[in-house]
Amino acid sequence: MSELRFEDYIIPAAALGPENPLPQLDAHPDLHGRIPLDPSVPEEEGRYVGFGGRSTCLPYRPQDNYDRERVPRAFHAAVLENEILRATFLPELGGRLWSLLHKPSGRELLDANPVFQPANLAIRNAWFSGGVEWNIGIIGHTPFTCSPIFAARLHADDGTPVLRMYEWERLRGVPYQLDAYLPDGSLVLFVRARIRNPHGHEIPMYWWSNIAVPETPDTRVLVPASSAYHFGYTDSMNSVPIPHHLDTDVSYTTNLNHAMDFFFRIPPGRRPWITALRGDGSGLAQTSTARLRGRKLFLWGQGPGGRRWQEFLSVPGQAYIEIQAGLARTQLECLPMPAGAEWAWLEAYGLLQADPAVVHGDDWGRAWRAADVKLDELIPQPELDAEFAHGAAWVDRPPEEVVQRGSGWGALEQWRRARDGEAPFCGEELPFGDPTGAEQAPWLALLEDGAFPSAPPAADPGAWMVQAEWRQKLESAVREGKGDHWLSWLHMGVMRCDAGDIAGAREAWEHSLALQPSPWALRNMAVLAGQAEDKEKAADLWLQAYRLLPEGLQLAVECGQALLAADRPREWLDILPTLPLDIREYGRIRYLQARALLAIGEIDEVEEMLYGLVVPDMREGEVSLSELWFNLQEQRLSREESLPIDDALRARVRKEFPPPGDIDFRMVTHE
């Protein structure tokens, strides 16, 4: 019998910590948001590359205050189970499908990470590996990857229990819905996705289902394609043949030394699917209806940086790759979603078993066609299409019980639309409740009372809002003399900055400071000065902001970065003893301390600090620790051998002094 139950799922977990109150004004785009195209990419297929890109996570706040002290934690889990499969979802972590167990064999089909360990790989910073992540809206990882979303239960027409997960995505202003279910006796887990554009205009839209599976030397990734777009995190994206590229069979990921993406070019009309099969010919297969046409492989590579990233995100020996499925051909693009459009599709996940001699044979076409035949036995395409059509009968059905609440932003938007005489963005199938959350309270007050409430300047400034309708309401209220105070002007500045009105943002923050000095407006002015390359002014402003809020971790980090950028390392070193102990010992602060010490020539102290230095929020693609190591060795050799620090010495250092493994996060190394 198929069942849906809710229970605790206990694993060692790092603390996520509070959100960063500082608005993300500087560009922090995903690595895929800035890839140039090689001429081998046809113009038609590159048409939407760059379309819909975002450089900040606004209106969301960064999640960058996590640690690496893992203790057992009980996560709320939703479990779907039938005779064949048991699927475990974590609704408080973006609805991640954490585990998919094949019961007859006892085999886990996904990479079920044994720990929860955030790291800096998403546009909001915090991201964790493992399972299946549902990514919506912007290039990169979903804003909800480390946040709760709504979870509810209902039943399909035949009585099958359905897990419904949903949210209001604030950046694009869309509701999305995931209905997961396991019919009696089904060999596959079904996940039905739906996105609706409630606006009267076109919007950019993005979706990728990121599926982590174990990486082993005998695992082969199969897909019905003979070419792919390749990105090696070094240069442009180019078209390459599959499976052999540069005399290497890239379908076996342990053949590759550094991180790579392969966006497979599945021909039009061919069934979209992807699988990762071990040496015995078995493994997870994912397929879908036609809307989800893109398929991708991501791997970390076998180099020291890739191995370090794998350990950093999990535990030693827990290696994974990602096989992914998306709306577009690549992750460099969003697709234009017409006004009022609804996009929906059905995904299926299950164990595929094929003849190992064939699927691991030298004939690539014969290998993937053998897997294609077995996929048709597992879930034929007509059956999948029929299942999708049958779902239309209950997809708009209200849930019987909301088991977990997500954010209050969907409720607030429904409230605003009702007040402004606009149509609701969804019906009873997605109940968001009332906007009673603390984050929404100031904005609800603006809507209900016509004025944004004030607060003390050292207090958290509250959640950001960049939606055009709310900006108009706030600007109108202040023009009418309602809520004309420092906090209203602070928020107006953030809204203007996000809309590209930098002059207007500066004016708003200057007015906010004239009404009431605050660390928040000073910090935002410092960001503008930094963007204008006025490093001295930026550092002075960050110092002023820090002195008004010396207990702020993120403000201290930014202040240290600004002082080093302005070549004022001694000022930063003088500040460090005044910081609270927990901030002074934070990994990013210690890294900035090491940089300052190196800048004044204290190489012995820097070397001592580097051994064992852990920076929890290391960014994907960041090489700061290895570069600090190389700079240290350059200074040491220069002193010991009376050599100038020139290109020859730098090349020698990189050849003779590889960084210790625990600080080497280079996604690409040049031998």
C-alpha positions in Angstrom: 0.0 0.0 0.0 1.2 3.5 -0.8 1.4 5.9 2.2 2.5 9.4 3.1 3.7 10.0 6.6 5.6 12.8 8.4 8.4 12.0 10.8 11.8 13.2 12.1 14.9 12.6 10.1 18.0 12.9 12.3 21.5 13.6 10.9 24.6 15.5 12.1 23.9 19.1 11.1 25.8 22.4 11.2 23.9 25.4 12.5 22.5 27.6 9.7 22.5 30.8 11.8 20.5 33.9 11.4 20.2 35.6 8.0 22.5 38.5 7.1 20.7 41.8 7.6 22.9 43.6 5.0 21.2 43.8 1.6 23.3 42.2 -1.2 24.0 45.2 -3.4 27.2 44.0 -5.0 27.2 41.4 -7.8 27.3 37.8 -6.5 26.2 36.0 -9.7 26.3 32.2 -10.1 29.4 31.0 -12.1 27.0 30.1 -14.9 25.8 33.6 -15.3 28.9 34.9 -16.9 30.2 32.3 -19.3 31.2 33.4 -22.8 30.2 31.3 -25.8 32.6 29.7 -28.2 31.8 30.1 -31.9 31.0 26.4 -32.0 27.7 27.2 -30.3 25.1 27.9 -33.0 23.5 31.3 -32.8 20.0 29.9 -32.6 20.9 27.8 -29.5 22.6 30.7 -27.8 19.7 33.0 -28.3 18.7 33.2 -24.6 22.1 32.9 -23.0 22.3 35.7 -20.5 18.6 36.3 -20.6 17.1 36.8 -17.1 20.4 36.9 -15.3 20.5 38.4 -11.8 23.6 39.5 -9.9 22.1 39.7 -6.4 19.7 37.7 -4.3 17.4 40.7 -3.4 14.8 40.7 -2.1 16.1 37.6 -0.2 18.7 38.1 2.5 22.0 36.2 2.4 22.3 33.0 4.5 26.0 33.2 5.4 26.2 32.8 9.2 26.5 29.0 9.3 29.3 27.1 11.0 30.9 23.7 10.8 30.1 22.3 14.2 27.8 19.4 13.4 25.5 18.0 16.1 22.5 15.7 15.6 19.4 17.5 14.5 15.9 16.3 13.8 14.6 17.6 10.4 10.9 17.4 9.6 10.6 14.8 6.9 7.8 13.7 4.6 8.0 10.1 3.5 6.3 8.5 0.5 6.4 4.7 0.5 5.0 1.8 -1.5 6.2 -1.8 -2.0 9.1 -0.8 -4.2 10.4 2.7 -3.2 10.7 4.9 -0.1 11.2 8.6 -0.8 12.2 11.0 1.9 11.7 14.7 1.4 12.9 17.6 3.7 10.3 20.4 3.4 12.2 22.7 5.7 15.2 22.5 3.3 13.5 23.6 0.1 11.6 20.3 -0.2 14.8 18.5 -1.1 14.3 14.8 -2.0 16.9 13.6 0.4 16.7 9.8 -0.1 15.2 7.4 -2.6 15.5 3.8 -1.4 14.9 0.8 -3.6 13.4 -1.6 -1.1 13.8 -5.0 -2.9 17.6 -4.5 -3.3 18.1 -2.3 -0.2 19.9 0.2 -2.5 20.0 4.0 -2.0 19.6 5.5 -5.5 20.6 9.0 -4.6 23.7 10.5 -2.9 22.1 10.8 0.6 24.6 13.0 2.3 25.1 11.7 5.8 25.5 15.3 7.2 23.9 18.7 6.6 26.8 21.1 5.9 26.1 24.4 4.2 28.8 26.0 2.0 28.9 29.1 -0.2 27.7 27.8 -3.6 24.3 29.5 -4.0 23.2 33.1 -4.8 22.1 33.4 -1.1 25.4 31.8 -0.1 24.3 28.7 1.8 23.9 25.5 -0.1 24.4 21.8 0.7 25.0 18.7 -1.4 22.9 15.5 -1.8 19.5 14.4 -3.0 17.4 16.2 -5.6 17.1 20.0 -5.4 14.3 21.8 -7.1 15.7 25.1 -8.6 13.4 27.8 -9.7 13.5 31.4 -10.9 17.2 32.5 -11.2 20.4 31.0 -12.7 21.9 29.1 -9.8 20.4 27.4 -6.8 16.9 28.1 -5.5 16.4 30.8 -2.9 14.7 28.2 -0.8 17.5 25.6 -0.7 18.1 26.2 3.0 14.6 27.5 3.8 11.3 25.9 4.6 8.5 25.7 2.0 4.9 24.7 2.5 4.1 21.0 2.7 0.6 19.6 2.6 -1.2 16.3 2.1 -4.0 15.3 -0.3 -5.2 12.3 -2.3 -5.4 11.7 -6.1 -8.6 10.5 -7.6 -7.6 6.8 -7.1 -6.8 7.4 -3.5 -3.0 7.6 -3.9 -1.5 10.0 -1.2 0.1 13.1 -2.6 2.7 15.3 -1.0 2.2 18.9 -2.1 5.0 21.4 -1.6 4.8 25.0 -2.8 5.9 28.6 -2.3 5.7 32.1 -3.6 9.0 32.9 -5.4 9.5 36.6 -4.7 12.2 37.5 -7.3 10.1 36.5 -10.3 6.8 36.9 -8.5 5.4 33.4 -9.3 3.9 30.6 -7.3 5.3 27.1 -7.9 4.0 23.7 -6.9 5.4 20.2 -6.6 3.1 17.2 -6.2 5.0 14.0 -5.4 3.4 10.6 -5.2 4.1 6.8 -5.3 1.1 4.8 -6.6 0.7 1.2 -5.3 3.2 -1.0 -7.0 4.8 1.8 -9.0 8.5 1.3 -10.0 9.0 5.0 -10.2 8.5 8.1 -8.0 6.4 10.7 -9.8 7.0 14.4 -9.2 4.6 16.8 -11.0 5.8 20.4 -11.2 3.9 23.5 -12.1 4.9 27.2 -12.4 2.4 30.0 -13.2 3.1 33.5 -14.4 0.4 35.7 -12.9 1.6 38.9 -14.5 0.4 40.7 -17.6 3.9 40.6 -19.1 6.6 38.2 -20.0 9.1 37.1 -17.4 12.3 35.1 -17.5 12.0 31.6 -16.1 14.5 29.0 -15.0 14.2 25.5 -13.6 16.7 22.7 -13.0 16.2 19.5 -11.0 19.7 18.8 -9.6 20.1 15.1 -8.9 23.1 14.0 -6.8 24.1 10.3 -7.3 27.2 8.5 -5.9 30.4 8.7 -7.9 32.4 5.5 -8.3 35.1 4.6 -10.9 32.7 2.2 -12.6 29.7 4.6 -12.8 28.8 5.6 -16.4 26.5 8.5 -17.2 24.3 7.7 -20.2 22.1 10.1 -22.1 20.5 9.9 -25.6 22.9 12.4 -27.2 26.1 12.4 -29.2 27.3 15.9 -28.4 27.2 18.4 -25.5 28.1 21.9 -24.6 31.1 21.8 -22.3 32.2 24.3 -19.7 35.4 23.6 -17.8 35.4 26.6 -15.5 38.3 28.1 -17.4 37.2 29.8 -20.6 34.2 29.7 -22.8 31.5 27.1 -23.3 32.0 25.0 -26.5 30.4 22.1 -28.3 32.2 18.7 -27.9 31.4 15.1 -29.0 30.1 12.6 -26.5 31.4 10.4 -24.9 35.0 11.0 -26.1 36.5 14.5 -25.5 40.2 15.2 -25.6 40.9 11.4 -25.9 39.0 10.8 -22.7 35.7 8.9 -22.1 33.9 11.7 -20.2 30.9 9.4 -19.4 33.1 8.0 -16.6 33.6 11.0 -14.4 36.6 9.7 -12.5 38.6 10.0 -15.8 38.5 13.8 -15.4 40.8 15.9 -13.3 38.8 19.1 -12.6 35.3 20.4 -12.4 33.2 20.4 -15.6 29.7 20.8 -16.9 28.3 18.9 -19.9 24.9 20.2 -21.2 23.8 17.4 -23.5 22.2 18.1 -26.9 19.3 15.7 -27.0 17.8 16.0 -30.5 14.3 17.3 -30.9 11.7 14.6 -30.7 13.9 12.2 -28.8 12.8 11.1 -25.3 14.6 13.2 -22.6 16.3 11.1 -19.9 19.5 10.6 -18.0 20.9 7.8 -15.9 24.1 6.9 -14.0 24.8 3.2 -14.1 27.3 1.3 -12.0 29.4 -1.6 -13.2 26.6 -4.0 -12.8 24.4 -2.0 -15.2 22.1 -0.6 -12.5 21.4 2.9 -11.2 19.1 5.8 -10.9 17.2 6.9 -14.1 15.3 10.2 -14.4 12.9 11.0 -17.2 10.1 13.5 -17.8 7.5 14.8 -20.1 8.7 17.0 -23.0 8.6 20.4 -21.2 11.8 19.5 -19.2 14.1 19.0 -22.2 17.6 19.9 -20.9 20.0 17.3 -19.3 23.3 18.0 -17.7 26.2 16.3 -16.0 28.3 18.1 -13.3 31.4 16.7 -11.7 34.0 18.0 -9.3 36.9 16.1 -10.8 39.7 14.1 -9.3 42.1 17.0 -8.7 43.0 18.1 -5.2 40.5 21.0 -5.2 37.6 18.8 -6.4 38.4 16.2 -3.7 38.6 18.9 -1.1 35.2 20.3 -2.1 33.6 16.9 -1.9 35.0 16.4 1.7 34.0 20.0 2.6 30.4 19.4 1.7 30.1 16.0 3.3 32.6 13.6 4.9 35.7 11.8 3.5 34.8 9.2 0.9 31.3 10.6 0.1 31.8 11.4 -3.5 29.0 12.4 -5.8 28.1 13.8 -9.3 25.0 15.5 -10.4 22.8 14.5 -13.3 20.3 17.3 -13.9 17.2 18.1 -15.9 16.1 21.6 -16.9 13.7 23.7 -18.9 16.4 25.1 -21.1 19.3 23.6 -23.0 21.9 25.0 -20.6 22.1 26.8 -17.2 23.4 30.0 -18.9 19.9 31.1 -19.7 16.3 31.6 -18.6 13.4 31.1 -21.0 10.8 33.8 -21.8 7.6 32.8 -20.0 4.6 34.5 -21.6 2.1 36.6 -19.6 -0.5 34.4 -17.8 1.3 31.2 -18.9 1.3 28.0 -17.0 4.2 25.5 -17.4 3.9 22.0 -16.0 5.6 18.6 -16.5 6.0 15.3 -14.8 9.3 13.7 -13.7 9.9 10.0 -12.9 12.7 8.5 -10.8 13.5 4.8 -10.4 16.0 2.0 -10.6 17.1 1.1 -14.1 18.8 -2.3 -14.7 20.5 -3.0 -18.1 23.0 -5.5 -19.5 26.3 -4.3 -18.1 28.3 -5.6 -21.0 26.3 -3.4 -23.4 25.9 -0.2 -21.3 29.6 -0.2 -20.5 30.6 -1.2 -24.0 32.7 0.8 -26.4 29.7 1.5 -28.7 28.2 4.6 -27.3 25.1 4.5 -29.4 24.4 0.9 -28.6 25.0 1.7 -24.9 22.5 4.5 -24.5 19.9 2.7 -26.8 20.1 -0.3 -24.5 19.3 1.9 -21.5 16.6 3.6 -23.5 14.9 0.2 -24.1 15.1 -0.6 -20.4 13.6 2.8 -19.5 10.7 2.0 -21.7 10.2 -1.1 -19.7 10.5 0.8 -16.4 8.1 3.6 -17.5 7.0 3.9 -21.1 6.7 7.4 -22.5 3.0 7.0 -23.3 2.3 5.8 -19.8 4.2 8.8 -18.4 2.3 11.2 -20.7 -1.0 9.5 -19.6 -0.1 9.9 -15.9 0.6 13.6 -16.5 -2.8 14.0 -18.2 -4.6 12.2 -15.3 -3.1 14.6 -12.8 -5.0 17.4 -14.3 -8.1 16.1 -12.5 -6.6 16.8 -9.0 -3.8 19.3 -9.4 -6.2 22.1 -8.5 -7.7 20.3 -5.5 -7.2 22.0 -2.1 -5.0 20.0 0.3 -6.6 18.2 3.1 -4.0 19.4 5.6 -1.1 21.9 5.6 1.6 20.1 7.6 4.3 22.7 7.4 4.2 26.4 6.6 6.7 28.2 4.5 7.2 32.0 4.3 4.5 34.6 4.8 5.3 36.4 1.5 2.7 34.6 -0.6 0.0 35.5 1.9 1.2 39.1 1.9 1.1 39.2 -1.9 -2.4 37.8 -2.0 -3.4 40.4 0.6 -1.9 43.2 -1.5 -3.6 42.0 -4.7 -7.0 41.9 -3.0 -6.5 45.5 -1.7 -5.3 46.7 -5.1 -8.2 45.0 -7.0 -6.0 42.5 -8.8 -6.8 38.9 -9.4 -5.2 36.3 -7.0 -2.1 34.5 -8.3 -3.5 31.1 -7.3 -6.6 29.4 -5.9 -7.4 27.2 -3.0 -5.0 24.5 -4.2 -2.1 26.6 -2.6 -3.3 28.0 0.7 -0.8 30.6 2.0 -2.8 31.7 5.1 -2.7 35.2 6.5 0.3 37.5 6.4 1.0 37.4 10.2 4.7 36.8 10.2 7.1 39.3 11.8 9.0 39.8 8.5 5.9 40.9 6.8 4.6 43.1 9.6 6.2 46.4 8.5 5.0 45.9 4.9 1.5 44.9 6.1 1.5 48.1 8.1 2.3 50.1 5.0 -0.5 48.4 3.2 -3.1 48.7 6.0 -2.1 52.0 7.6 -0.4 53.8 4.8 3.0 54.2 6.6 6.1 52.1 7.0 6.9 51.9 10.8 10.2 53.1 12.1 12.7 51.4 14.4 15.9 52.2 16.4 18.9 52.7 14.0 20.9 49.8 15.6 18.0 47.4 15.2 17.7 44.9 12.4 16.3 46.9 9.4 13.9 44.1 8.5 13.2 42.1 5.3 13.9 43.8 2.0 11.3 44.3 -0.7 12.1 45.2 -4.3 8.7 44.5 -6.0 7.6 47.5 -8.1 4.2 47.7 -6.5 5.7 48.0 -3.0 8.2 50.5 -4.1 5.4 52.7 -5.5 3.5 52.4 -2.2 6.5 53.3 -0.1 7.5 56.2 -2.3 3.9 57.6 -2.4 3.5 57.3 1.4 6.7 59.2 2.1 5.8 61.9 -0.5 2.6 62.4 1.4 4.5 62.8 4.7 3.6 59.3 6.1 6.4 57.4 7.6 9.0 60.0 6.5 11.9 58.6 8.6 15.3 57.1 8.2 14.1 53.5 7.8 11.7 54.3 5.0 14.5 56.1 3.1 16.9 53.2 3.8 14.4 50.8 2.2 13.7 53.1 -0.7 17.4 53.3 -1.4 17.6 49.5 -1.6 14.6 49.4 -3.9 16.1 52.1 -6.2 19.5 50.4 -6.2 17.9 47.1 -7.3 16.1 48.8 -10.1 19.3 50.3 -11.4 18.7 53.8 -10.1 22.1 54.3 -8.4 21.8 58.1 -8.2 18.3 57.7 -6.6 19.7 55.2 -4.1 22.5 57.5 -3.1 20.1 60.3 -2.6 17.8 58.1 -0.4 20.6 56.9 1.8 22.1 60.4 2.2 18.6 61.6 3.3 18.3 58.6 5.7 21.6 59.6 7.3 20.5 63.2 7.6 17.4 62.1 9.4 19.2 59.5 11.6 22.7 58.1 11.3 22.6 54.3 11.0 25.2 51.6 10.3 22.9 50.3 7.5 22.9 53.5 5.4 26.6 54.1 5.9 27.4 50.6 4.8 25.3 51.0 1.7 27.0 54.2 0.9 30.3 52.4 1.3 29.2 49.8 -1.3 28.5 52.6 -3.8 31.9 54.1 -3.1 33.6 50.7 -3.7 31.7 50.3 -6.9 33.0 53.7 -8.0 36.6 52.5 -7.2 37.0 55.1 -4.4 38.7 52.7 -2.1 39.6 55.3 0.5 36.1 56.7 0.8 34.7 53.2 0.9 37.0 52.1 3.7 36.2 55.3 5.7 32.4 54.7 5.4 32.7 51.0 6.3 34.7 52.0 9.4 32.0 54.5 10.4 29.3 51.8 9.9 31.3 49.2 11.9 31.8 51.6 14.9 28.0 52.0 15.1 27.5 48.2 15.1 30.7 46.5 16.3 28.9 43.3 17.1 27.9 42.7 13.5 29.8 39.8 11.9 29.1 40.6 8.3 29.8 44.2 8.8 33.2 43.4 10.4 34.0 41.1 7.4 33.1 43.8 4.9 35.1 46.4 6.9 38.2 44.2 6.9 37.9 43.6 3.2 37.6 47.3 2.5 40.6 48.3 4.6 42.7 45.7 2.9 41.5 46.9 -0.5 42.5 50.4 0.5 46.0 49.1 1.5 45.4 49.9 5.2 46.3 46.5 6.8 47.5 48.0 10.1 44.2 49.6 10.7 42.5 46.3 10.3 45.0 44.6 12.7 44.3 47.3 15.2 40.6 46.7 15.1 40.8 42.9 15.5 41.5 42.9 19.3 38.4 45.0 19.8 36.1 42.5 18.1 34.0 40.1 20.2 35.8 36.8 20.6 33.3 34.7 18.5 33.7 37.2 15.6 37.5 37.4 16.0 37.7 33.6 15.7 35.4 33.3 12.7 37.2 31.7 9.7 36.7 34.6 7.3 37.9 37.1 9.9 41.0 35.0 10.5 41.7 34.8 6.8 41.5 38.6 6.5 43.9 38.8 9.5 46.3 36.5 7.7 46.2 38.7 4.6 46.9 41.8 6.7 49.8 40.1 8.4 51.3 39.1 5.1 50.9 42.6 3.8 53.2 43.9 6.5 55.6 41.0 6.1 54.8 38.8 9.1 55.3 35.6 7.1 56.0 33.2 10.0 52.7 34.1 11.7 50.8 33.8 8.5 52.2 30.3 7.8 51.2 29.2 11.3 47.7 30.6 10.8 47.2 28.9 7.4 47.7 25.4 8.8 44.2 24.3 10.0 42.5 27.5 8.9 38.9 26.8 8.0 36.7 29.4 6.2 33.1 28.1 6.5 31.8 30.3 3.7 34.4 29.5 1.0 32.8 30.5 -2.3 32.5 28.1 -5.3 35.4 29.1 -7.6 37.2 31.0 -4.8 40.9 30.5 -4.6 41.8 32.9 -1.8 43.4 30.4 0.5 45.6 28.8 -2.1 46.6 32.3 -3.4 47.5 33.4 0.1 49.7 30.3 0.3 51.4 31.1 -2.9 51.9 34.7 -1.9 53.4 33.6 1.3 55.9 31.3 -0.4 56.8 34.0 -2.9 57.7 36.4 0.0 59.7 33.6 1.8 61.8 32.7 -1.3 62.3 36.3 -2.1 63.8 36.9 1.3 65.8 33.7 1.5 67.3 33.9 -2.0 67.2 37.7 -2.6 65.0 37.3 -5.6 62.5 39.8 -7.1 58.8 38.7 -6.9 58.3 38.4 -10.7 56.5 36.1 -13.1 59.4 33.6 -13.0 59.3 33.3 -9.2 55.5 33.0 -9.2 55.6 30.2 -11.8 58.3 28.4 -9.7 56.2 28.7 -6.5 53.2 27.2 -8.2 55.2 24.3 -9.5 57.3 23.5 -6.4 55.0 24.5 -3.5 51.5 23.0 -3.9 49.1 24.2 -1.2 48.2 21.9 1.7 45.1 19.8 0.8 42.9 21.3 3.4 43.1 24.8 1.9 43.2 23.9 -1.8 39.7 24.6 -3.2 40.8 25.2 -6.8 38.2 23.9 -9.2 40.9 23.9 -12.0 44.6 23.4 -11.6 47.2 24.0 -14.3 49.9 21.4 -14.3 
